[in-house]
């Protein structure tokens, strides 16, 4: 478990140890144990942590994958914002916006 990442995510939300434990429905000492490395969360607790911090279990575990997606036209990849897939027109607009923004820099 990436202990620094767990603490970083909590602090980014300006939550105390107690706030975080309350949101998870666990004892403060249990959550503090996760951050300190004294305790290891169960699989279910890991899922709850990922959901609470709106991240992935891989992120919490310190696993990263260098995956690059080359996006040059609308149909290259499935993209979504706010859990809604972008239409082809929205993808075309996003690509055009990024290219224009880069040219201005």
N, CA, C and O of each residue as an XYZ file, in Angstrom:
420
protein
N       0.844     -1.182      0.000
C       0.000      0.000      0.000
C       0.885      1.239      0.000
O       1.866      1.314      0.739
N       0.534      2.193     -0.823
C       1.278      3.448     -0.899
C       0.780      4.361      0.218
O      -0.224      5.056      0.062
N       1.491      4.351      1.344
C       1.050      5.072      2.535
C       1.010      6.575      2.314
O       0.098      7.249      2.793
N       1.978      7.099      1.600
C       1.998      8.535      1.335
C       0.786      8.949      0.503
O       0.221     10.023      0.709
N       0.395      8.096     -0.429
C      -0.731      8.424     -1.304
C      -2.025      8.519     -0.508
O      -2.826      9.424     -0.742
N      -2.239      7.614      0.414
C      -3.449      7.623      1.230
C      -3.529      8.906      2.057
O      -4.583      9.539      2.125
N      -2.439      9.279      2.669
C      -2.390     10.502      3.450
C      -2.579     11.732      2.553
O      -3.276     12.677      2.922
N      -1.957     11.708      1.385
C      -2.064     12.813      0.428
C      -3.513     13.028     -0.007
O      -3.988     14.162     -0.052
N      -4.206     11.950     -0.324
C      -5.604     12.048     -0.757
C      -6.488     12.605      0.356
O      -7.371     13.426      0.106
N      -6.245     12.156      1.580
C      -7.036     12.637      2.716
C      -6.797     14.120      2.939
O      -7.742     14.885      3.132
N      -5.553     14.522      2.913
C      -5.219     15.925      3.161
C      -5.717     16.837      2.048
O      -6.070     17.990      2.294
N      -5.743     16.320      0.829
C      -6.250     17.097     -0.299
C      -7.720     17.453     -0.096
O      -8.184     18.490     -0.570
N      -8.443     16.596      0.605
C      -9.854     16.853      0.894
C     -10.044     17.623      2.203
O     -11.167     17.933      2.598
N      -8.922     17.924      2.866
C      -8.967     18.624      4.153
C      -9.764     17.871      5.210
O     -10.505     18.469      5.991
N      -9.603     16.550      5.223
C     -10.271     15.702      6.202
C      -9.270     15.306      7.278
O      -8.098     15.054      6.999
N      -9.754     15.258      8.503
C      -8.933     14.728      9.589
C      -8.993     13.201      9.529
O      -9.762     12.624      8.761
N      -8.173     12.568     10.350
C      -8.247     11.106     10.453
C      -9.651     10.683     10.879
O     -10.201      9.713     10.359
N     -10.225     11.425     11.834
C     -11.558     11.093     12.339
C     -12.616     11.276     11.256
O     -13.498     10.432     11.100
N     -12.532     12.381     10.502
C     -13.486     12.611      9.407
C     -13.475     11.440      8.428
O     -14.522     10.928      8.029
N     -12.279     11.036      8.058
C     -12.130      9.957      7.083
C     -12.670      8.646      7.635
O     -13.387      7.923      6.944
N     -12.328      8.347      8.863
C     -12.816      7.117      9.495
C     -14.341      7.118      9.568
O     -14.979      6.099      9.304
N     -14.922      8.258      9.923
C     -16.386      8.364      9.997
C     -17.024      8.106      8.640
O     -18.045      7.425      8.555
N     -16.437      8.639      7.588
C     -16.979      8.451      6.238
C     -16.899      6.983      5.813
O     -17.730      6.502      5.043
N     -15.893      6.285      6.324
C     -15.724      4.869      6.002
C     -16.516      3.963      6.945
O     -16.717      2.782      6.663
N     -16.962      4.528      8.065
C     -17.692      3.727      9.047
C     -16.783      2.793      9.837
O     -17.186      1.698     10.228
N     -15.547      3.245     10.068
C     -14.593      2.442     10.821
C     -14.019      3.286     11.957
O     -14.234      4.497     12.011
N     -13.293      2.644     12.856
C     -12.671      3.353     13.972
C     -11.506      4.198     13.465
O     -10.829      3.843     12.499
N     -11.294      5.313     14.135
C     -10.178      6.200     13.784
C      -8.853      5.442     13.852
O      -7.986      5.619     12.996
N      -8.702      4.609     14.862
C      -7.451      3.863     15.019
C      -7.217      2.896     13.850
O      -6.077      2.661     13.449
N      -8.293      2.349     13.317
C      -8.168      1.450     12.160
C      -7.663      2.215     10.954
O      -6.730      1.786     10.276
N      -8.299      3.372     10.690
C      -7.861      4.162      9.537
C      -6.434      4.670      9.735
O      -5.626      4.624      8.807
N      -6.122      5.148     10.924
C      -4.764      5.631     11.205
C      -3.750      4.512     10.973
O      -2.634      4.761     10.516
N      -4.144      3.284     11.288
C      -3.283      2.130     11.042
C      -3.022      1.914      9.562
O      -1.925      1.506      9.180
N      -4.020      2.183      8.720
C      -3.826      2.080      7.270
C      -2.777      3.087      6.804
O      -1.879      2.752      6.032
N      -2.904      4.328      7.283
C      -1.968      5.375      6.853
C      -0.557      5.136      7.375
O       0.418      5.439      6.687
N      -0.442      4.603      8.565
C       0.890      4.396      9.153
C       1.550      3.108      8.671
O       2.762      2.943      8.807
N       0.765      2.201      8.113
C       1.298      0.919      7.676
C       1.209     -0.154      8.735
O       1.613     -1.294      8.506
N       0.675      0.206      9.908
C       0.515     -0.763     10.992
C      -0.532     -1.812     10.631
O      -0.411     -2.979     11.004
N      -1.555     -1.385      9.905
C      -2.614     -2.301      9.463
C      -2.678     -2.309      7.940
O      -2.336     -1.330      7.276
N      -3.123     -3.439      7.411
C      -3.370     -3.544      5.977
C      -4.869     -3.698      5.763
O      -5.502     -4.556      6.378
N      -5.438     -2.867      4.888
C      -6.885     -2.980      4.665
C      -7.236     -4.273      3.945
O      -6.470     -4.781      3.126
N      -8.402     -4.786      4.268
C      -8.920     -5.946      3.553
C      -9.258     -5.518      2.130
O      -9.243     -4.327      1.818
N      -9.556     -6.461      1.286
C      -9.945     -6.150     -0.090
C     -11.169     -5.237     -0.099
O     -11.222     -4.271     -0.859
N     -12.147     -5.544      0.745
C     -13.360     -4.734      0.821
C     -13.052     -3.318      1.291
O     -13.614     -2.352      0.777
N     -12.155     -3.199      2.270
C     -11.768     -1.877      2.771
C     -11.005     -1.100      1.702
O     -11.168      0.114      1.583
N     -10.182     -1.788      0.933
C      -9.449     -1.147     -0.150
C     -10.415     -0.565     -1.189
O     -10.215      0.546     -1.681
N     -11.445     -1.318     -1.508
C     -12.474     -0.830     -2.442
C     -13.191      0.391     -1.870
O     -13.459      1.355     -2.587
N     -13.498      0.343     -0.583
C     -14.158      1.487      0.060
C     -13.256      2.720      0.033
O     -13.732      3.830     -0.205
N     -11.979      2.534      0.272
C     -11.029      3.646      0.235
C     -10.950      4.240     -1.170
O     -10.965      5.460     -1.339
N     -10.868      3.375     -2.165
C     -10.792      3.852     -3.547
C     -12.048      4.637     -3.913
O     -11.965      5.689     -4.547
N     -13.201      4.128     -3.517
C     -14.458      4.838     -3.795
C     -14.500      6.176     -3.063
O     -14.884      7.191     -3.645
N     -14.112      6.182     -1.809
C     -14.156      7.398     -1.011
C     -13.270      8.487     -1.612
O     -13.667      9.650     -1.681
N     -12.076      8.107     -2.045
C     -11.126      9.074     -2.576
C     -11.235      9.237     -4.097
O     -10.442      9.947     -4.717
N     -12.222      8.573     -4.677
C     -12.484      8.680     -6.116
C     -11.231      8.375     -6.935
O     -10.827      9.143     -7.808
N     -10.637      7.237     -6.624
C      -9.443      6.803     -7.339
C      -9.538      5.296     -7.551
O     -10.596      4.704     -7.337
N      -8.458      4.684     -7.962
C      -8.453      3.244     -8.198
C      -7.671      2.524     -7.108
O      -6.864      3.122     -6.397
N      -7.924      1.255     -6.997
C      -7.151      0.432     -6.060
C      -5.683      0.416     -6.486
O      -4.793      0.444     -5.636
N      -5.426      0.372     -7.786
C      -4.049      0.404     -8.269
C      -3.335      1.662     -7.792
O      -2.174      1.606     -7.385
N      -4.023      2.789     -7.841
C      -3.430      4.047     -7.368
C      -3.091      3.945     -5.885
O      -2.001      4.338     -5.471
N      -4.007      3.425     -5.089
C      -3.765      3.292     -3.651
C      -2.621      2.325     -3.354
O      -1.899      2.489     -2.371
N      -2.466      1.331     -4.199
C      -1.413      0.340     -3.997
C      -0.079      0.768     -4.592
O       0.921      0.062     -4.461
N      -0.066      1.933     -5.250
C       1.173      2.434     -5.831
C       1.527      1.809     -7.160
O       2.674      1.874     -7.603
N       0.537      1.203     -7.796
C       0.767      0.597     -9.109
C       0.423      1.619    -10.180
O      -0.657      2.210    -10.162
N       1.326      1.820    -11.095
C       1.040      2.742    -12.189
C       1.410      2.078    -13.505
O       2.311      1.243    -13.577
N       0.705      2.466    -14.513
C       0.926      1.928    -15.843
C       1.125      3.102    -16.789
O       0.290      4.004    -16.850
N       2.209      3.091    -17.512
C       2.472      4.153    -18.468
C       1.797      3.790    -19.788
O       2.421      3.247    -20.700
N       0.523      4.101    -19.861
C      -0.243      3.817    -21.056
C      -0.514      5.129    -21.768
O      -1.113      6.046    -21.206
N      -0.071      5.205    -22.993
C      -0.301      6.394    -23.794
C      -1.299      6.053    -24.880
O      -1.163      5.046    -25.574
N      -2.287      6.889    -25.016
C      -3.270      6.726    -26.079
C      -3.086      7.883    -27.042
O      -3.196      9.047    -26.657
N      -2.810      7.562    -28.280
C      -2.670      8.588    -29.315
C      -4.064      8.862    -29.870
O      -4.693      7.992    -30.473
N      -4.522     10.064    -29.657
C      -5.864     10.451    -30.073
C      -5.747     11.464    -31.201
O      -5.426     12.630    -30.971
N      -6.008     11.014    -32.416
C      -5.861     11.915    -33.562
C      -7.176     12.164    -34.294
O      -7.309     13.136    -35.037
N      -8.132     11.288    -34.081
C      -9.437     11.499    -34.696
C     -10.522     11.005    -33.753
O     -10.235     10.331    -32.764
N     -11.743     11.333    -34.055
C     -12.853     11.100    -33.132
C     -13.022      9.651    -32.708
O     -13.276      9.409    -31.528
N     -12.900      8.691    -33.579
C     -13.205      7.305    -33.251
C     -12.071      6.514    -32.645
O     -12.184      5.296    -32.508
N     -10.953      7.179    -32.268
C      -9.776      6.463    -31.786
C      -9.963      5.765    -30.449
O      -9.393      4.696    -30.231
N     -10.745      6.344    -29.555
C     -10.866      5.781    -28.212
C     -12.216      6.158    -27.617
O     -12.843      7.134    -28.028
N     -12.647      5.372    -26.649
C     -13.861      5.730    -25.921
C     -13.466      6.689    -24.819
O     -12.641      6.361    -23.967
N     -14.049      7.863    -24.835
C     -13.782      8.863    -23.815
C     -15.087      9.226    -23.145
O     -16.141      9.247    -23.781
N     -15.012      9.512    -21.847
C     -16.226      9.917    -21.146
C     -15.892     11.025    -20.169
O     -14.781     11.112    -19.646
N     -16.866     11.854    -19.942
C     -16.787     12.920    -18.955
C     -18.074     12.844    -18.148
O     -19.162     12.727    -18.710
N     -17.946     12.912    -16.831
C     -19.098     12.804    -15.935
C     -19.902     11.536    -16.207
O     -21.132     11.538    -16.165
N     -19.185     10.471    -16.482
C     -19.761      9.136    -16.692
C     -20.686      9.074    -17.908
O     -21.553      8.204    -17.986
N     -20.504      9.996    -18.856
C     -21.245      9.968    -20.118
C     -20.242      9.946    -21.256
O     -19.348     10.790    -21.325
N     -20.395      8.977    -22.150
C     -19.472      8.856    -23.268
C     -19.610     10.062    -24.193
O     -20.717     10.524    -24.470
N     -18.480     10.558    -24.661
C     -18.489     11.688    -25.580
C     -18.958     11.249    -26.954
O     -18.644     10.153    -27.417
N     -19.708     12.117    -27.587
C     -20.129     11.854    -28.966
C     -18.941     12.132    -29.881
O     -17.956     12.742    -29.465
N     -19.045     11.675    -31.144
C     -17.984     11.959    -32.103
C     -17.760     13.460    -32.226
O     -16.619     13.915    -32.295
N     -18.834     14.222    -32.254
C     -18.717     15.671    -32.392
C     -17.998     16.284    -31.185
O     -17.188     17.196    -31.347
N     -18.288     15.787    -29.973
C     -17.614     16.286    -28.777
C     -16.123     15.939    -28.803
O     -15.290     16.747    -28.392
N     -15.785     14.739    -29.284
C     -14.377     14.346    -29.383
C     -13.630     15.224    -30.384
O     -12.511     15.666    -30.125
N     -14.262     15.469    -31.525
C     -13.653     16.331    -32.539
C     -13.412     17.720    -31.946
O     -12.346     18.306    -32.140
N     -14.393     18.239    -31.232
C     -14.264     19.547    -30.602
C     -13.148     19.575    -29.561
O     -12.402     20.551    -29.474
N     -13.034     18.511    -28.776
C     -11.987     18.442    -27.743
C     -10.601     18.419    -28.380
O      -9.692     19.109    -27.919
N     -10.441     17.629    -29.434
C      -9.149     17.568    -30.130
C      -8.807     18.935    -30.710
O      -7.671     19.394    -30.587
N      -9.783     19.588    -31.342
C      -9.554     20.917    -31.927
C      -9.196     21.931    -30.847
O      -8.313     22.766    -31.047
N      -9.874     21.863    -29.707
C      -9.591     22.787    -28.606
C      -8.161     22.618    -28.109
O      -7.452     23.605    -27.916
N      -7.741     21.401    -27.904
C      -6.393     21.140    -27.399
C      -5.349     21.606    -28.401
O      -4.356     22.227    -28.021
N      -5.568     21.311    -29.688
C      -4.603     21.753    -30.694
C      -4.507     23.267    -30.747
O      -3.412     23.815    -30.869
N      -5.639     23.946    -30.658
C      -5.657     25.419    -30.677
C      -4.954     25.975    -29.458
O      -4.166     26.914    -29.568
N      -5.231     25.404    -28.293
C      -4.602     25.861    -27.047
C      -3.090     25.696    -27.123
O      -2.354     26.578    -26.681
N      -2.620     24.602    -27.665
C      -1.176     24.364    -27.782
C      -0.516     25.362    -28.716
O       0.613     25.792    -28.477
N      -1.219     25.731    -29.779
C      -0.662     26.686    -30.739
C      -0.511     28.068    -30.105
O       0.373     28.831    -30.494
N      -1.357     28.393    -29.143
C      -1.315     29.693    -28.499
C      -0.207     29.807    -27.462
O       0.134     30.909    -27.031
N       0.347     28.689    -27.066
C       1.373     28.699    -26.011
C       2.732     29.063    -26.536
O       3.695     29.114    -25.772
